[in-house]
Amino acid sequence: MASSSTPDRTKMRLGASANDPALPVWLLPALLCGMVLLWAGLVGVTHQAPDLDGMEELVWASSFEWGYYKHPPLPTWFLYPLTWLFGKPVWLPFLAAQVLTALALWFIWRLGCEWTTPARSLIAVLALSTTAYFSMRGTIYNHNTAQLWSVAAATWFYYRALKYERLSSWLALGLLVGLAFLTKYSVVVQLAAFALFALRQGYWRRPSFWKGACLAAVLFLLVVTPHLIWLVQSDFAPLAYLESRSAEDMGLGKRLAEIWGFLSDQLARNSPLLVAWLALAWWNRRTGNRSANSYAHDLADWDKSFLLWVGLGPLGLTVLVALLTGSVLAASWATTFFILYGFFIFWWLSGDVRLNLRRMLVLVVGLHVLMAVAYSVARGPVAYQLGRDSRPTFPGPQLAAQMHALWQEHVPGTPLRLVAAETWLGGNIAVHVSPQTQVFIDANFQKSPWLDPATTLECGALVVYDNNEDFVAEDLILLRGHSAWSGVVQQRWSSEKSPMLEIAWGILPPTERCLVAQ
C-alpha cells in the first residue's frame, strides 16, 4: 500500500471507464424504491407490532426535545413530523427505517463513484445491500439504523475534503458529523478511523488540513451545543444508560470470548454479502468471465488506502477498546462499521463489467426477495402459529380494545389520552387507541418530557403493567394504588399455544378541572 498523501485522480477512470456501461438515471432510484417497498411492505403487513426500538421511537415522538433519557434526539425528530401526517401506525417505523437505509446506500454509491465508475460502484452497493444491516435489520427503526445515512454521507464528504481541499466539503463534513452525533455518540469511532487515515497519509503536516478540520469542528459544535446543554441539565442521562449497558468487570478469557461472540455475530450478519460474492464468482468461473487484473488493480493507491483504513478502522478500533477495557459489545453497535465492505470484493472481482452488473443484480434481487419473504413470514404468521412470544405477534390491537372498553365503561364521555406503563406495553395500547394518546413511561416525568407534571393527570389515566414481568417500576405500582377502579385481564400472546399475559390495570378518573374544560 502506498504511503503517498496525494491521491492519483486519473488512474481509475482512464483505466476502466471506457469499457463500463453508462447507468440509466432511473436505475438506482428504482432499485432503492423497490427495496423500501419490498421490506417495509412485507414486514408492515405481517407484523402486528414494530420492534421494541421502533415502538420506543413512536412513543418518544410525542414532543420535540433536545434529548431523551436513553439517546440523542435526531431519529425522534425525523419521526415526529411523520406522526403528524400519518398518526402512529405500526408500519411507520418500518418505512422510516428503510427510507433512511436506502438514503445511506445512495451516499455510499456516490462515494464509490469518486474512485471507480458508477457501474462498478453499483455492483459493490448491490452486494452491500444484502447484509442484515441494510435488509432485515434495516426495517428496525433505532439509532443504529438511523445513523447509517449520516455516517455514509460524512465519509463521502471527508473523502472529498481531503481529495479536493474545498472548504464547502469541510463544512458539509462538520454538519453531517454533528447530525450523526445527534443520532448516536458512537460516531466517535468513525472519527477515530478518519483521524488514523489522516495520520497515515501525513495530512497532519498540511496547514490546509487543519484549516478545514477547524472549520468543520466549529460547525459541528454549533450543531450539537443545544444537545450538550441538555446533557448537562439531564445529568448526562444517555451516558449513564450507556454505561449500564456496556460496563462489566471481565478477565482476559471472558473478554476474548465476548469479542469472539461479537465478531461471529458480525460474520453472520454480513454473510449474505459473502453469498452474493461467491455466487457471482462461481457464475463467472463457469462462463469464463474473468480477466488478468481485478477491479482493485484500477484503483489509485490513495483510494485503496482510504478504503482499508476508513473501512476496516471502526471494527478494529472497537475490538481493541473492548480488549483493553472489557466493555460488553452489543452486536447492533456495529451497524455503521461495514459501509465500505461491498468494495472489498474488487480485490477478487474481474471480467466484463456489464455482465457482472447484470448478474449481481439478478443475485441480489433474488436474495432480497428470498430474505424478505422468509423474515417477514417467520417472524409473523409462523411465529403466531407456533405460539412464540415474539414482538411482531404481540397482541397490541386486542389489548388496546380491552383497555379502551374498560376505560369507556368507567369514564364515559372522556377520551383516553394517557397510558401509564413501560414503553412497550403502553405504546402498544396507545398507538391503537388514538394518535393523541400519550405514554407516561414508568410514571416517570424524566422519561416522559412531553408531559407537564402540573396537569398530566387532570383528565385521568389508565395504568397498566404485566404481572409476569420480572421488574415493574415502583412508581407504576404506586400510581395504580390511587386508582378508582382496578383489575386484571388475561390475553394470549398469539395463538392458543402461546404464553398468557396477565395485565394489571387501574383507572384514575378525571378531575373537576378536566370536566369543566370539556
Residue pairs with C-beta under 8 A, 6 or more apart in sequence:
1 301
1 304
1 305
1 308
2 301
2 302
2 304
2 305
3 200
3 201
3 202
3 305
4 201
4 301
4 302
5 201
5 202
5 203
5 206
5 302
6 302
7 162
7 163
7 300
7 302
7 303
8 300
8 301
8 302
8 303
9 163
9 300
11 298
11 299
11 300
12 115
12 116
12 117
12 298
12 299
12 300
12 303
13 117
15 298
16 116
16 117
16 120
16 295
16 298
16 353
17 117
19 352
19 353
20 117
20 118
20 119
20 120
20 353
20 354
21 119
21 353
21 354
21 357
22 118
22 119
23 118
23 119
23 122
27 122
28 106
28 109
28 122
31 126
31 361
32 102
32 105
32 106
33 102
35 98
35 101
35 102
35 129
35 135
35 368
36 95
36 98
36 99
36 101
36 102
38 368
38 369
38 372
39 94
39 98
39 135
39 138
39 139
39 368
39 372
40 91
40 94
40 95
40 97
40 98
40 139
42 372
42 373
42 375
42 376
43 91
43 94
43 139
43 372
43 375
43 376
43 379
43 380
43 392
44 90
44 91
44 94
44 95
45 376
46 376
46 377
46 379
46 380
46 381
46 392
47 90
47 91
47 94
47 376
47 379
47 380
47 392
48 90
48 380
48 392
48 393
48 394
48 395
48 396
48 397
49 55
49 90
49 391
49 392
49 393
49 394
49 396
49 428
50 58
50 90
50 91
50 93
50 94
50 141
50 391
51 93
51 139
51 140
51 141
51 142
51 391
51 392
52 391
52 423
52 424
53 93
53 140
53 141
53 142
53 143
54 93
54 94
54 97
54 140
54 141
54 142
55 93
55 423
55 424
55 427
55 428
55 431
56 70
56 142
56 423
56 424
56 427
57 75
57 76
57 79
57 93
57 141
57 142
58 79
58 83
58 88
58 92
58 93
58 427
58 431
59 423
59 426
59 427
59 430
59 439
59 441
60 68
60 76
60 79
61 76
61 79
61 80
61 82
61 83
61 88
62 438
62 439
62 450
63 80
63 449
63 450
64 73
64 77
64 80
65 73
65 76
65 230
65 449
65 450
66 73
66 226
66 227
66 229
66 230
67 73
67 227
67 230
67 231
67 234
67 237
67 238
68 76
68 238
68 449
69 234
69 237
69 238
69 241
69 446
69 447
70 237
70 238
70 241
71 143
71 184
71 238
71 241
72 143
72 181
72 182
72 183
72 184
72 185
72 227
72 238
73 182
73 227
74 146
74 179
74 182
74 183
75 141
75 142
75 143
75 146
75 183
78 96
78 100
78 146
79 92
79 93
79 96
79 141
82 92
82 96
83 92
83 435
86 92
87 435
88 430
88 431
88 435
89 431
90 396
90 431
93 140
93 141
94 139
94 141
96 141
97 138
97 139
97 140
97 141
97 142
97 145
97 146
98 138
98 139
100 145
100 146
100 148
100 149
101 133
101 134
101 138
101 145
101 148
101 149
103 149
104 134
104 148
104 149
104 151
104 152
104 153
104 339
105 125
105 128
105 129
105 134
105 152
107 149
107 152
107 153
107 155
107 156
108 125
108 128
108 152
108 156
108 339
108 340
108 342
109 118
109 121
109 122
109 125
110 156
111 121
111 152
111 155
111 156
111 159
111 340
112 120
112 121
112 122
112 124
112 125
112 343
113 121
114 156
114 159
114 160
114 163
114 303
115 299
115 300
115 303
115 306
115 307
116 124
116 295
116 298
116 299
116 343
116 346
117 353
119 353
119 354
119 357
120 295
120 346
120 353
121 343
122 357
123 342
123 345
123 349
123 353
123 356
123 357
123 360
124 342
124 343
124 345
124 346
125 342
126 276
126 342
126 360
126 361
126 364
127 273
127 276
127 277
127 342
127 345
127 360
127 364
128 134
128 273
128 338
128 339
128 341
128 342
129 135
129 342
129 364
129 368
130 272
130 273
130 275
130 276
130 364
130 367
130 368
130 371
131 269
131 270
131 272
131 273
131 338
131 341
132 138
132 268
132 269
132 270
132 272
133 144
133 145
133 148
133 269
133 335
133 338
134 148
135 272
135 368
135 371
135 372
135 375
136 371
136 375
137 144
137 145
137 269
137 332
137 335
138 145
142 332
143 183
143 184
144 184
144 332
144 333
144 335
144 336
145 335
146 183
146 184
147 180
147 183
147 184
147 186
147 187
147 335
147 336
148 335
148 336
148 339
150 176
150 177
150 179
150 180
150 183
150 187
151 180
151 187
151 190
151 336
151 339
152 336
152 339
153 172
153 176
154 173
154 176
154 177
154 180
154 187
154 190
155 190
155 310
155 339
155 340
157 169
157 170
157 172
157 173
157 176
158 173
158 194
158 310
159 306
160 166
160 169
161 169
161 170
161 172
161 173
161 212
161 216
162 198
162 201
162 203
162 209
165 208
165 212
167 211
167 212
167 215
169 212
170 212
170 213
170 215
170 216
171 215
171 216
171 219
173 216
174 215
174 216
174 217
174 218
174 219
174 220
174 223
175 219
175 220
175 223
177 187
177 191
177 216
177 220
178 219
178 220
178 221
178 222
178 223
178 224
179 223
180 187
180 190
181 187
181 220
181 223
181 224
181 227
182 223
182 224
182 227
185 238
185 239
185 242
186 333
186 336
187 336
189 314
189 317
189 318
189 337
190 314
190 336
192 313
192 314
192 317
193 309
193 310
193 313
193 314
193 317
194 310
196 309
196 313
196 317
197 305
197 306
197 309
197 310
197 313
198 204
198 209
200 305
200 309
201 302
201 305
203 209
204 210
231 237
231 238
231 239
234 446
237 446
245 328
245 330
246 327
246 328
246 329
246 330
247 327
247 328
248 326
248 327
248 328
249 326
250 258
250 326
254 326
255 322
255 323
255 326
256 323
258 322
258 326
258 328
258 329
259 319
259 322
259 323
259 329
261 329
262 319
262 322
262 329
262 331
262 334
263 319
265 331
266 315
266 331
266 334
266 337
266 338
269 331
270 338
270 341
272 367
272 371
273 341
273 342
275 367
276 360
276 363
276 364
276 367
277 345
277 348
277 349
279 363
280 349
280 356
280 359
280 360
280 363
281 348
281 349
283 289
283 359
283 363
284 290
284 351
284 356
284 359
289 351
289 352
289 355
289 356
290 350
290 351
291 350
291 351
292 350
293 350
294 346
294 347
294 348
294 349
294 350
295 346
295 349
295 350
296 304
296 346
296 347
299 307
299 346
307 340
307 343
307 344
310 340
311 339
311 340
311 341
311 343
311 344
314 334
314 336
314 337
315 334
315 337
315 338
318 329
318 333
318 334
318 337
321 327
322 329
349 356
379 390
379 392
379 393
380 392
380 393
383 390
383 392
383 393
383 494
384 393
384 494
384 495
385 495
386 495
386 497
387 493
387 494
387 495
387 496
387 497
387 498
387 499
388 494
388 498
389 493
389 494
389 498
389 499
391 424
393 493
393 494
393 498
394 424
394 428
394 493
395 491
395 492
395 493
395 494
395 501
396 428
396 429
396 431
396 432
397 432
398 491
399 425
399 428
399 429
399 489
399 491
399 501
399 503
400 428
400 429
400 430
400 431
400 432
400 433
401 432
402 489
402 491
403 416
403 419
403 429
403 433
403 462
403 464
403 489
403 503
403 505
404 416
404 433
406 462
406 485
406 487
406 489
406 505
406 507
407 416
407 462
407 507
408 416
410 484
410 485
410 507
410 509
411 460
411 507
411 509
411 510
413 518
414 459
414 460
414 510
414 514
414 515
414 518
415 434
415 436
416 433
416 434
416 437
416 462
417 434
417 436
417 437
417 438
417 459
418 437
418 438
418 439
418 440
418 451
418 456
418 457
418 459
418 460
418 461
418 462
419 426
419 429
419 430
419 433
419 437
419 438
419 439
419 440
419 461
419 462
419 463
419 464
420 426
420 439
420 440
420 443
420 461
420 462
420 463
420 464
420 476
420 479
421 429
421 439
421 440
421 441
421 442
421 463
421 464
421 465
421 476
422 441
422 442
422 465
422 469
422 472
422 473
422 476
423 439
423 441
425 464
425 465
425 466
425 503
426 439
426 440
426 441
426 464
427 439
429 437
429 462
429 464
430 437
430 438
430 439
431 437
438 448
438 450
438 451
439 448
440 448
440 451
440 456
440 461
441 447
441 448
442 473
442 475
442 476
443 463
443 473
443 475
443 476
443 478
443 479
444 473
444 475
445 451
445 453
445 456
457 508
457 511
458 510
458 511
458 513
458 514
458 517
459 510
459 511
459 514
460 507
460 508
460 509
460 510
460 511
460 514
461 479
461 507
461 508
462 505
462 506
462 507
462 508
463 476
463 479
463 480
463 483
463 505
463 506
463 507
463 508
464 503
464 504
464 505
464 506
465 472
465 473
465 476
465 477
465 480
465 503
465 504
466 472
466 501
466 502
466 503
466 504
467 488
467 502
467 503
467 504
468 499
468 501
468 502
479 506
479 508
480 486
480 504
480 505
480 506
481 506
482 506
482 508
483 506
483 507
483 508
484 507
484 508
484 509
485 506
485 507
486 504
486 505
486 506
486 507
487 504
487 505
488 502
488 503
488 504
488 505
489 502
489 503
489 505
490 500
490 501
490 502
490 503
491 500
491 501
491 503
492 498
492 499
492 500
492 501
493 499
493 500
493 501
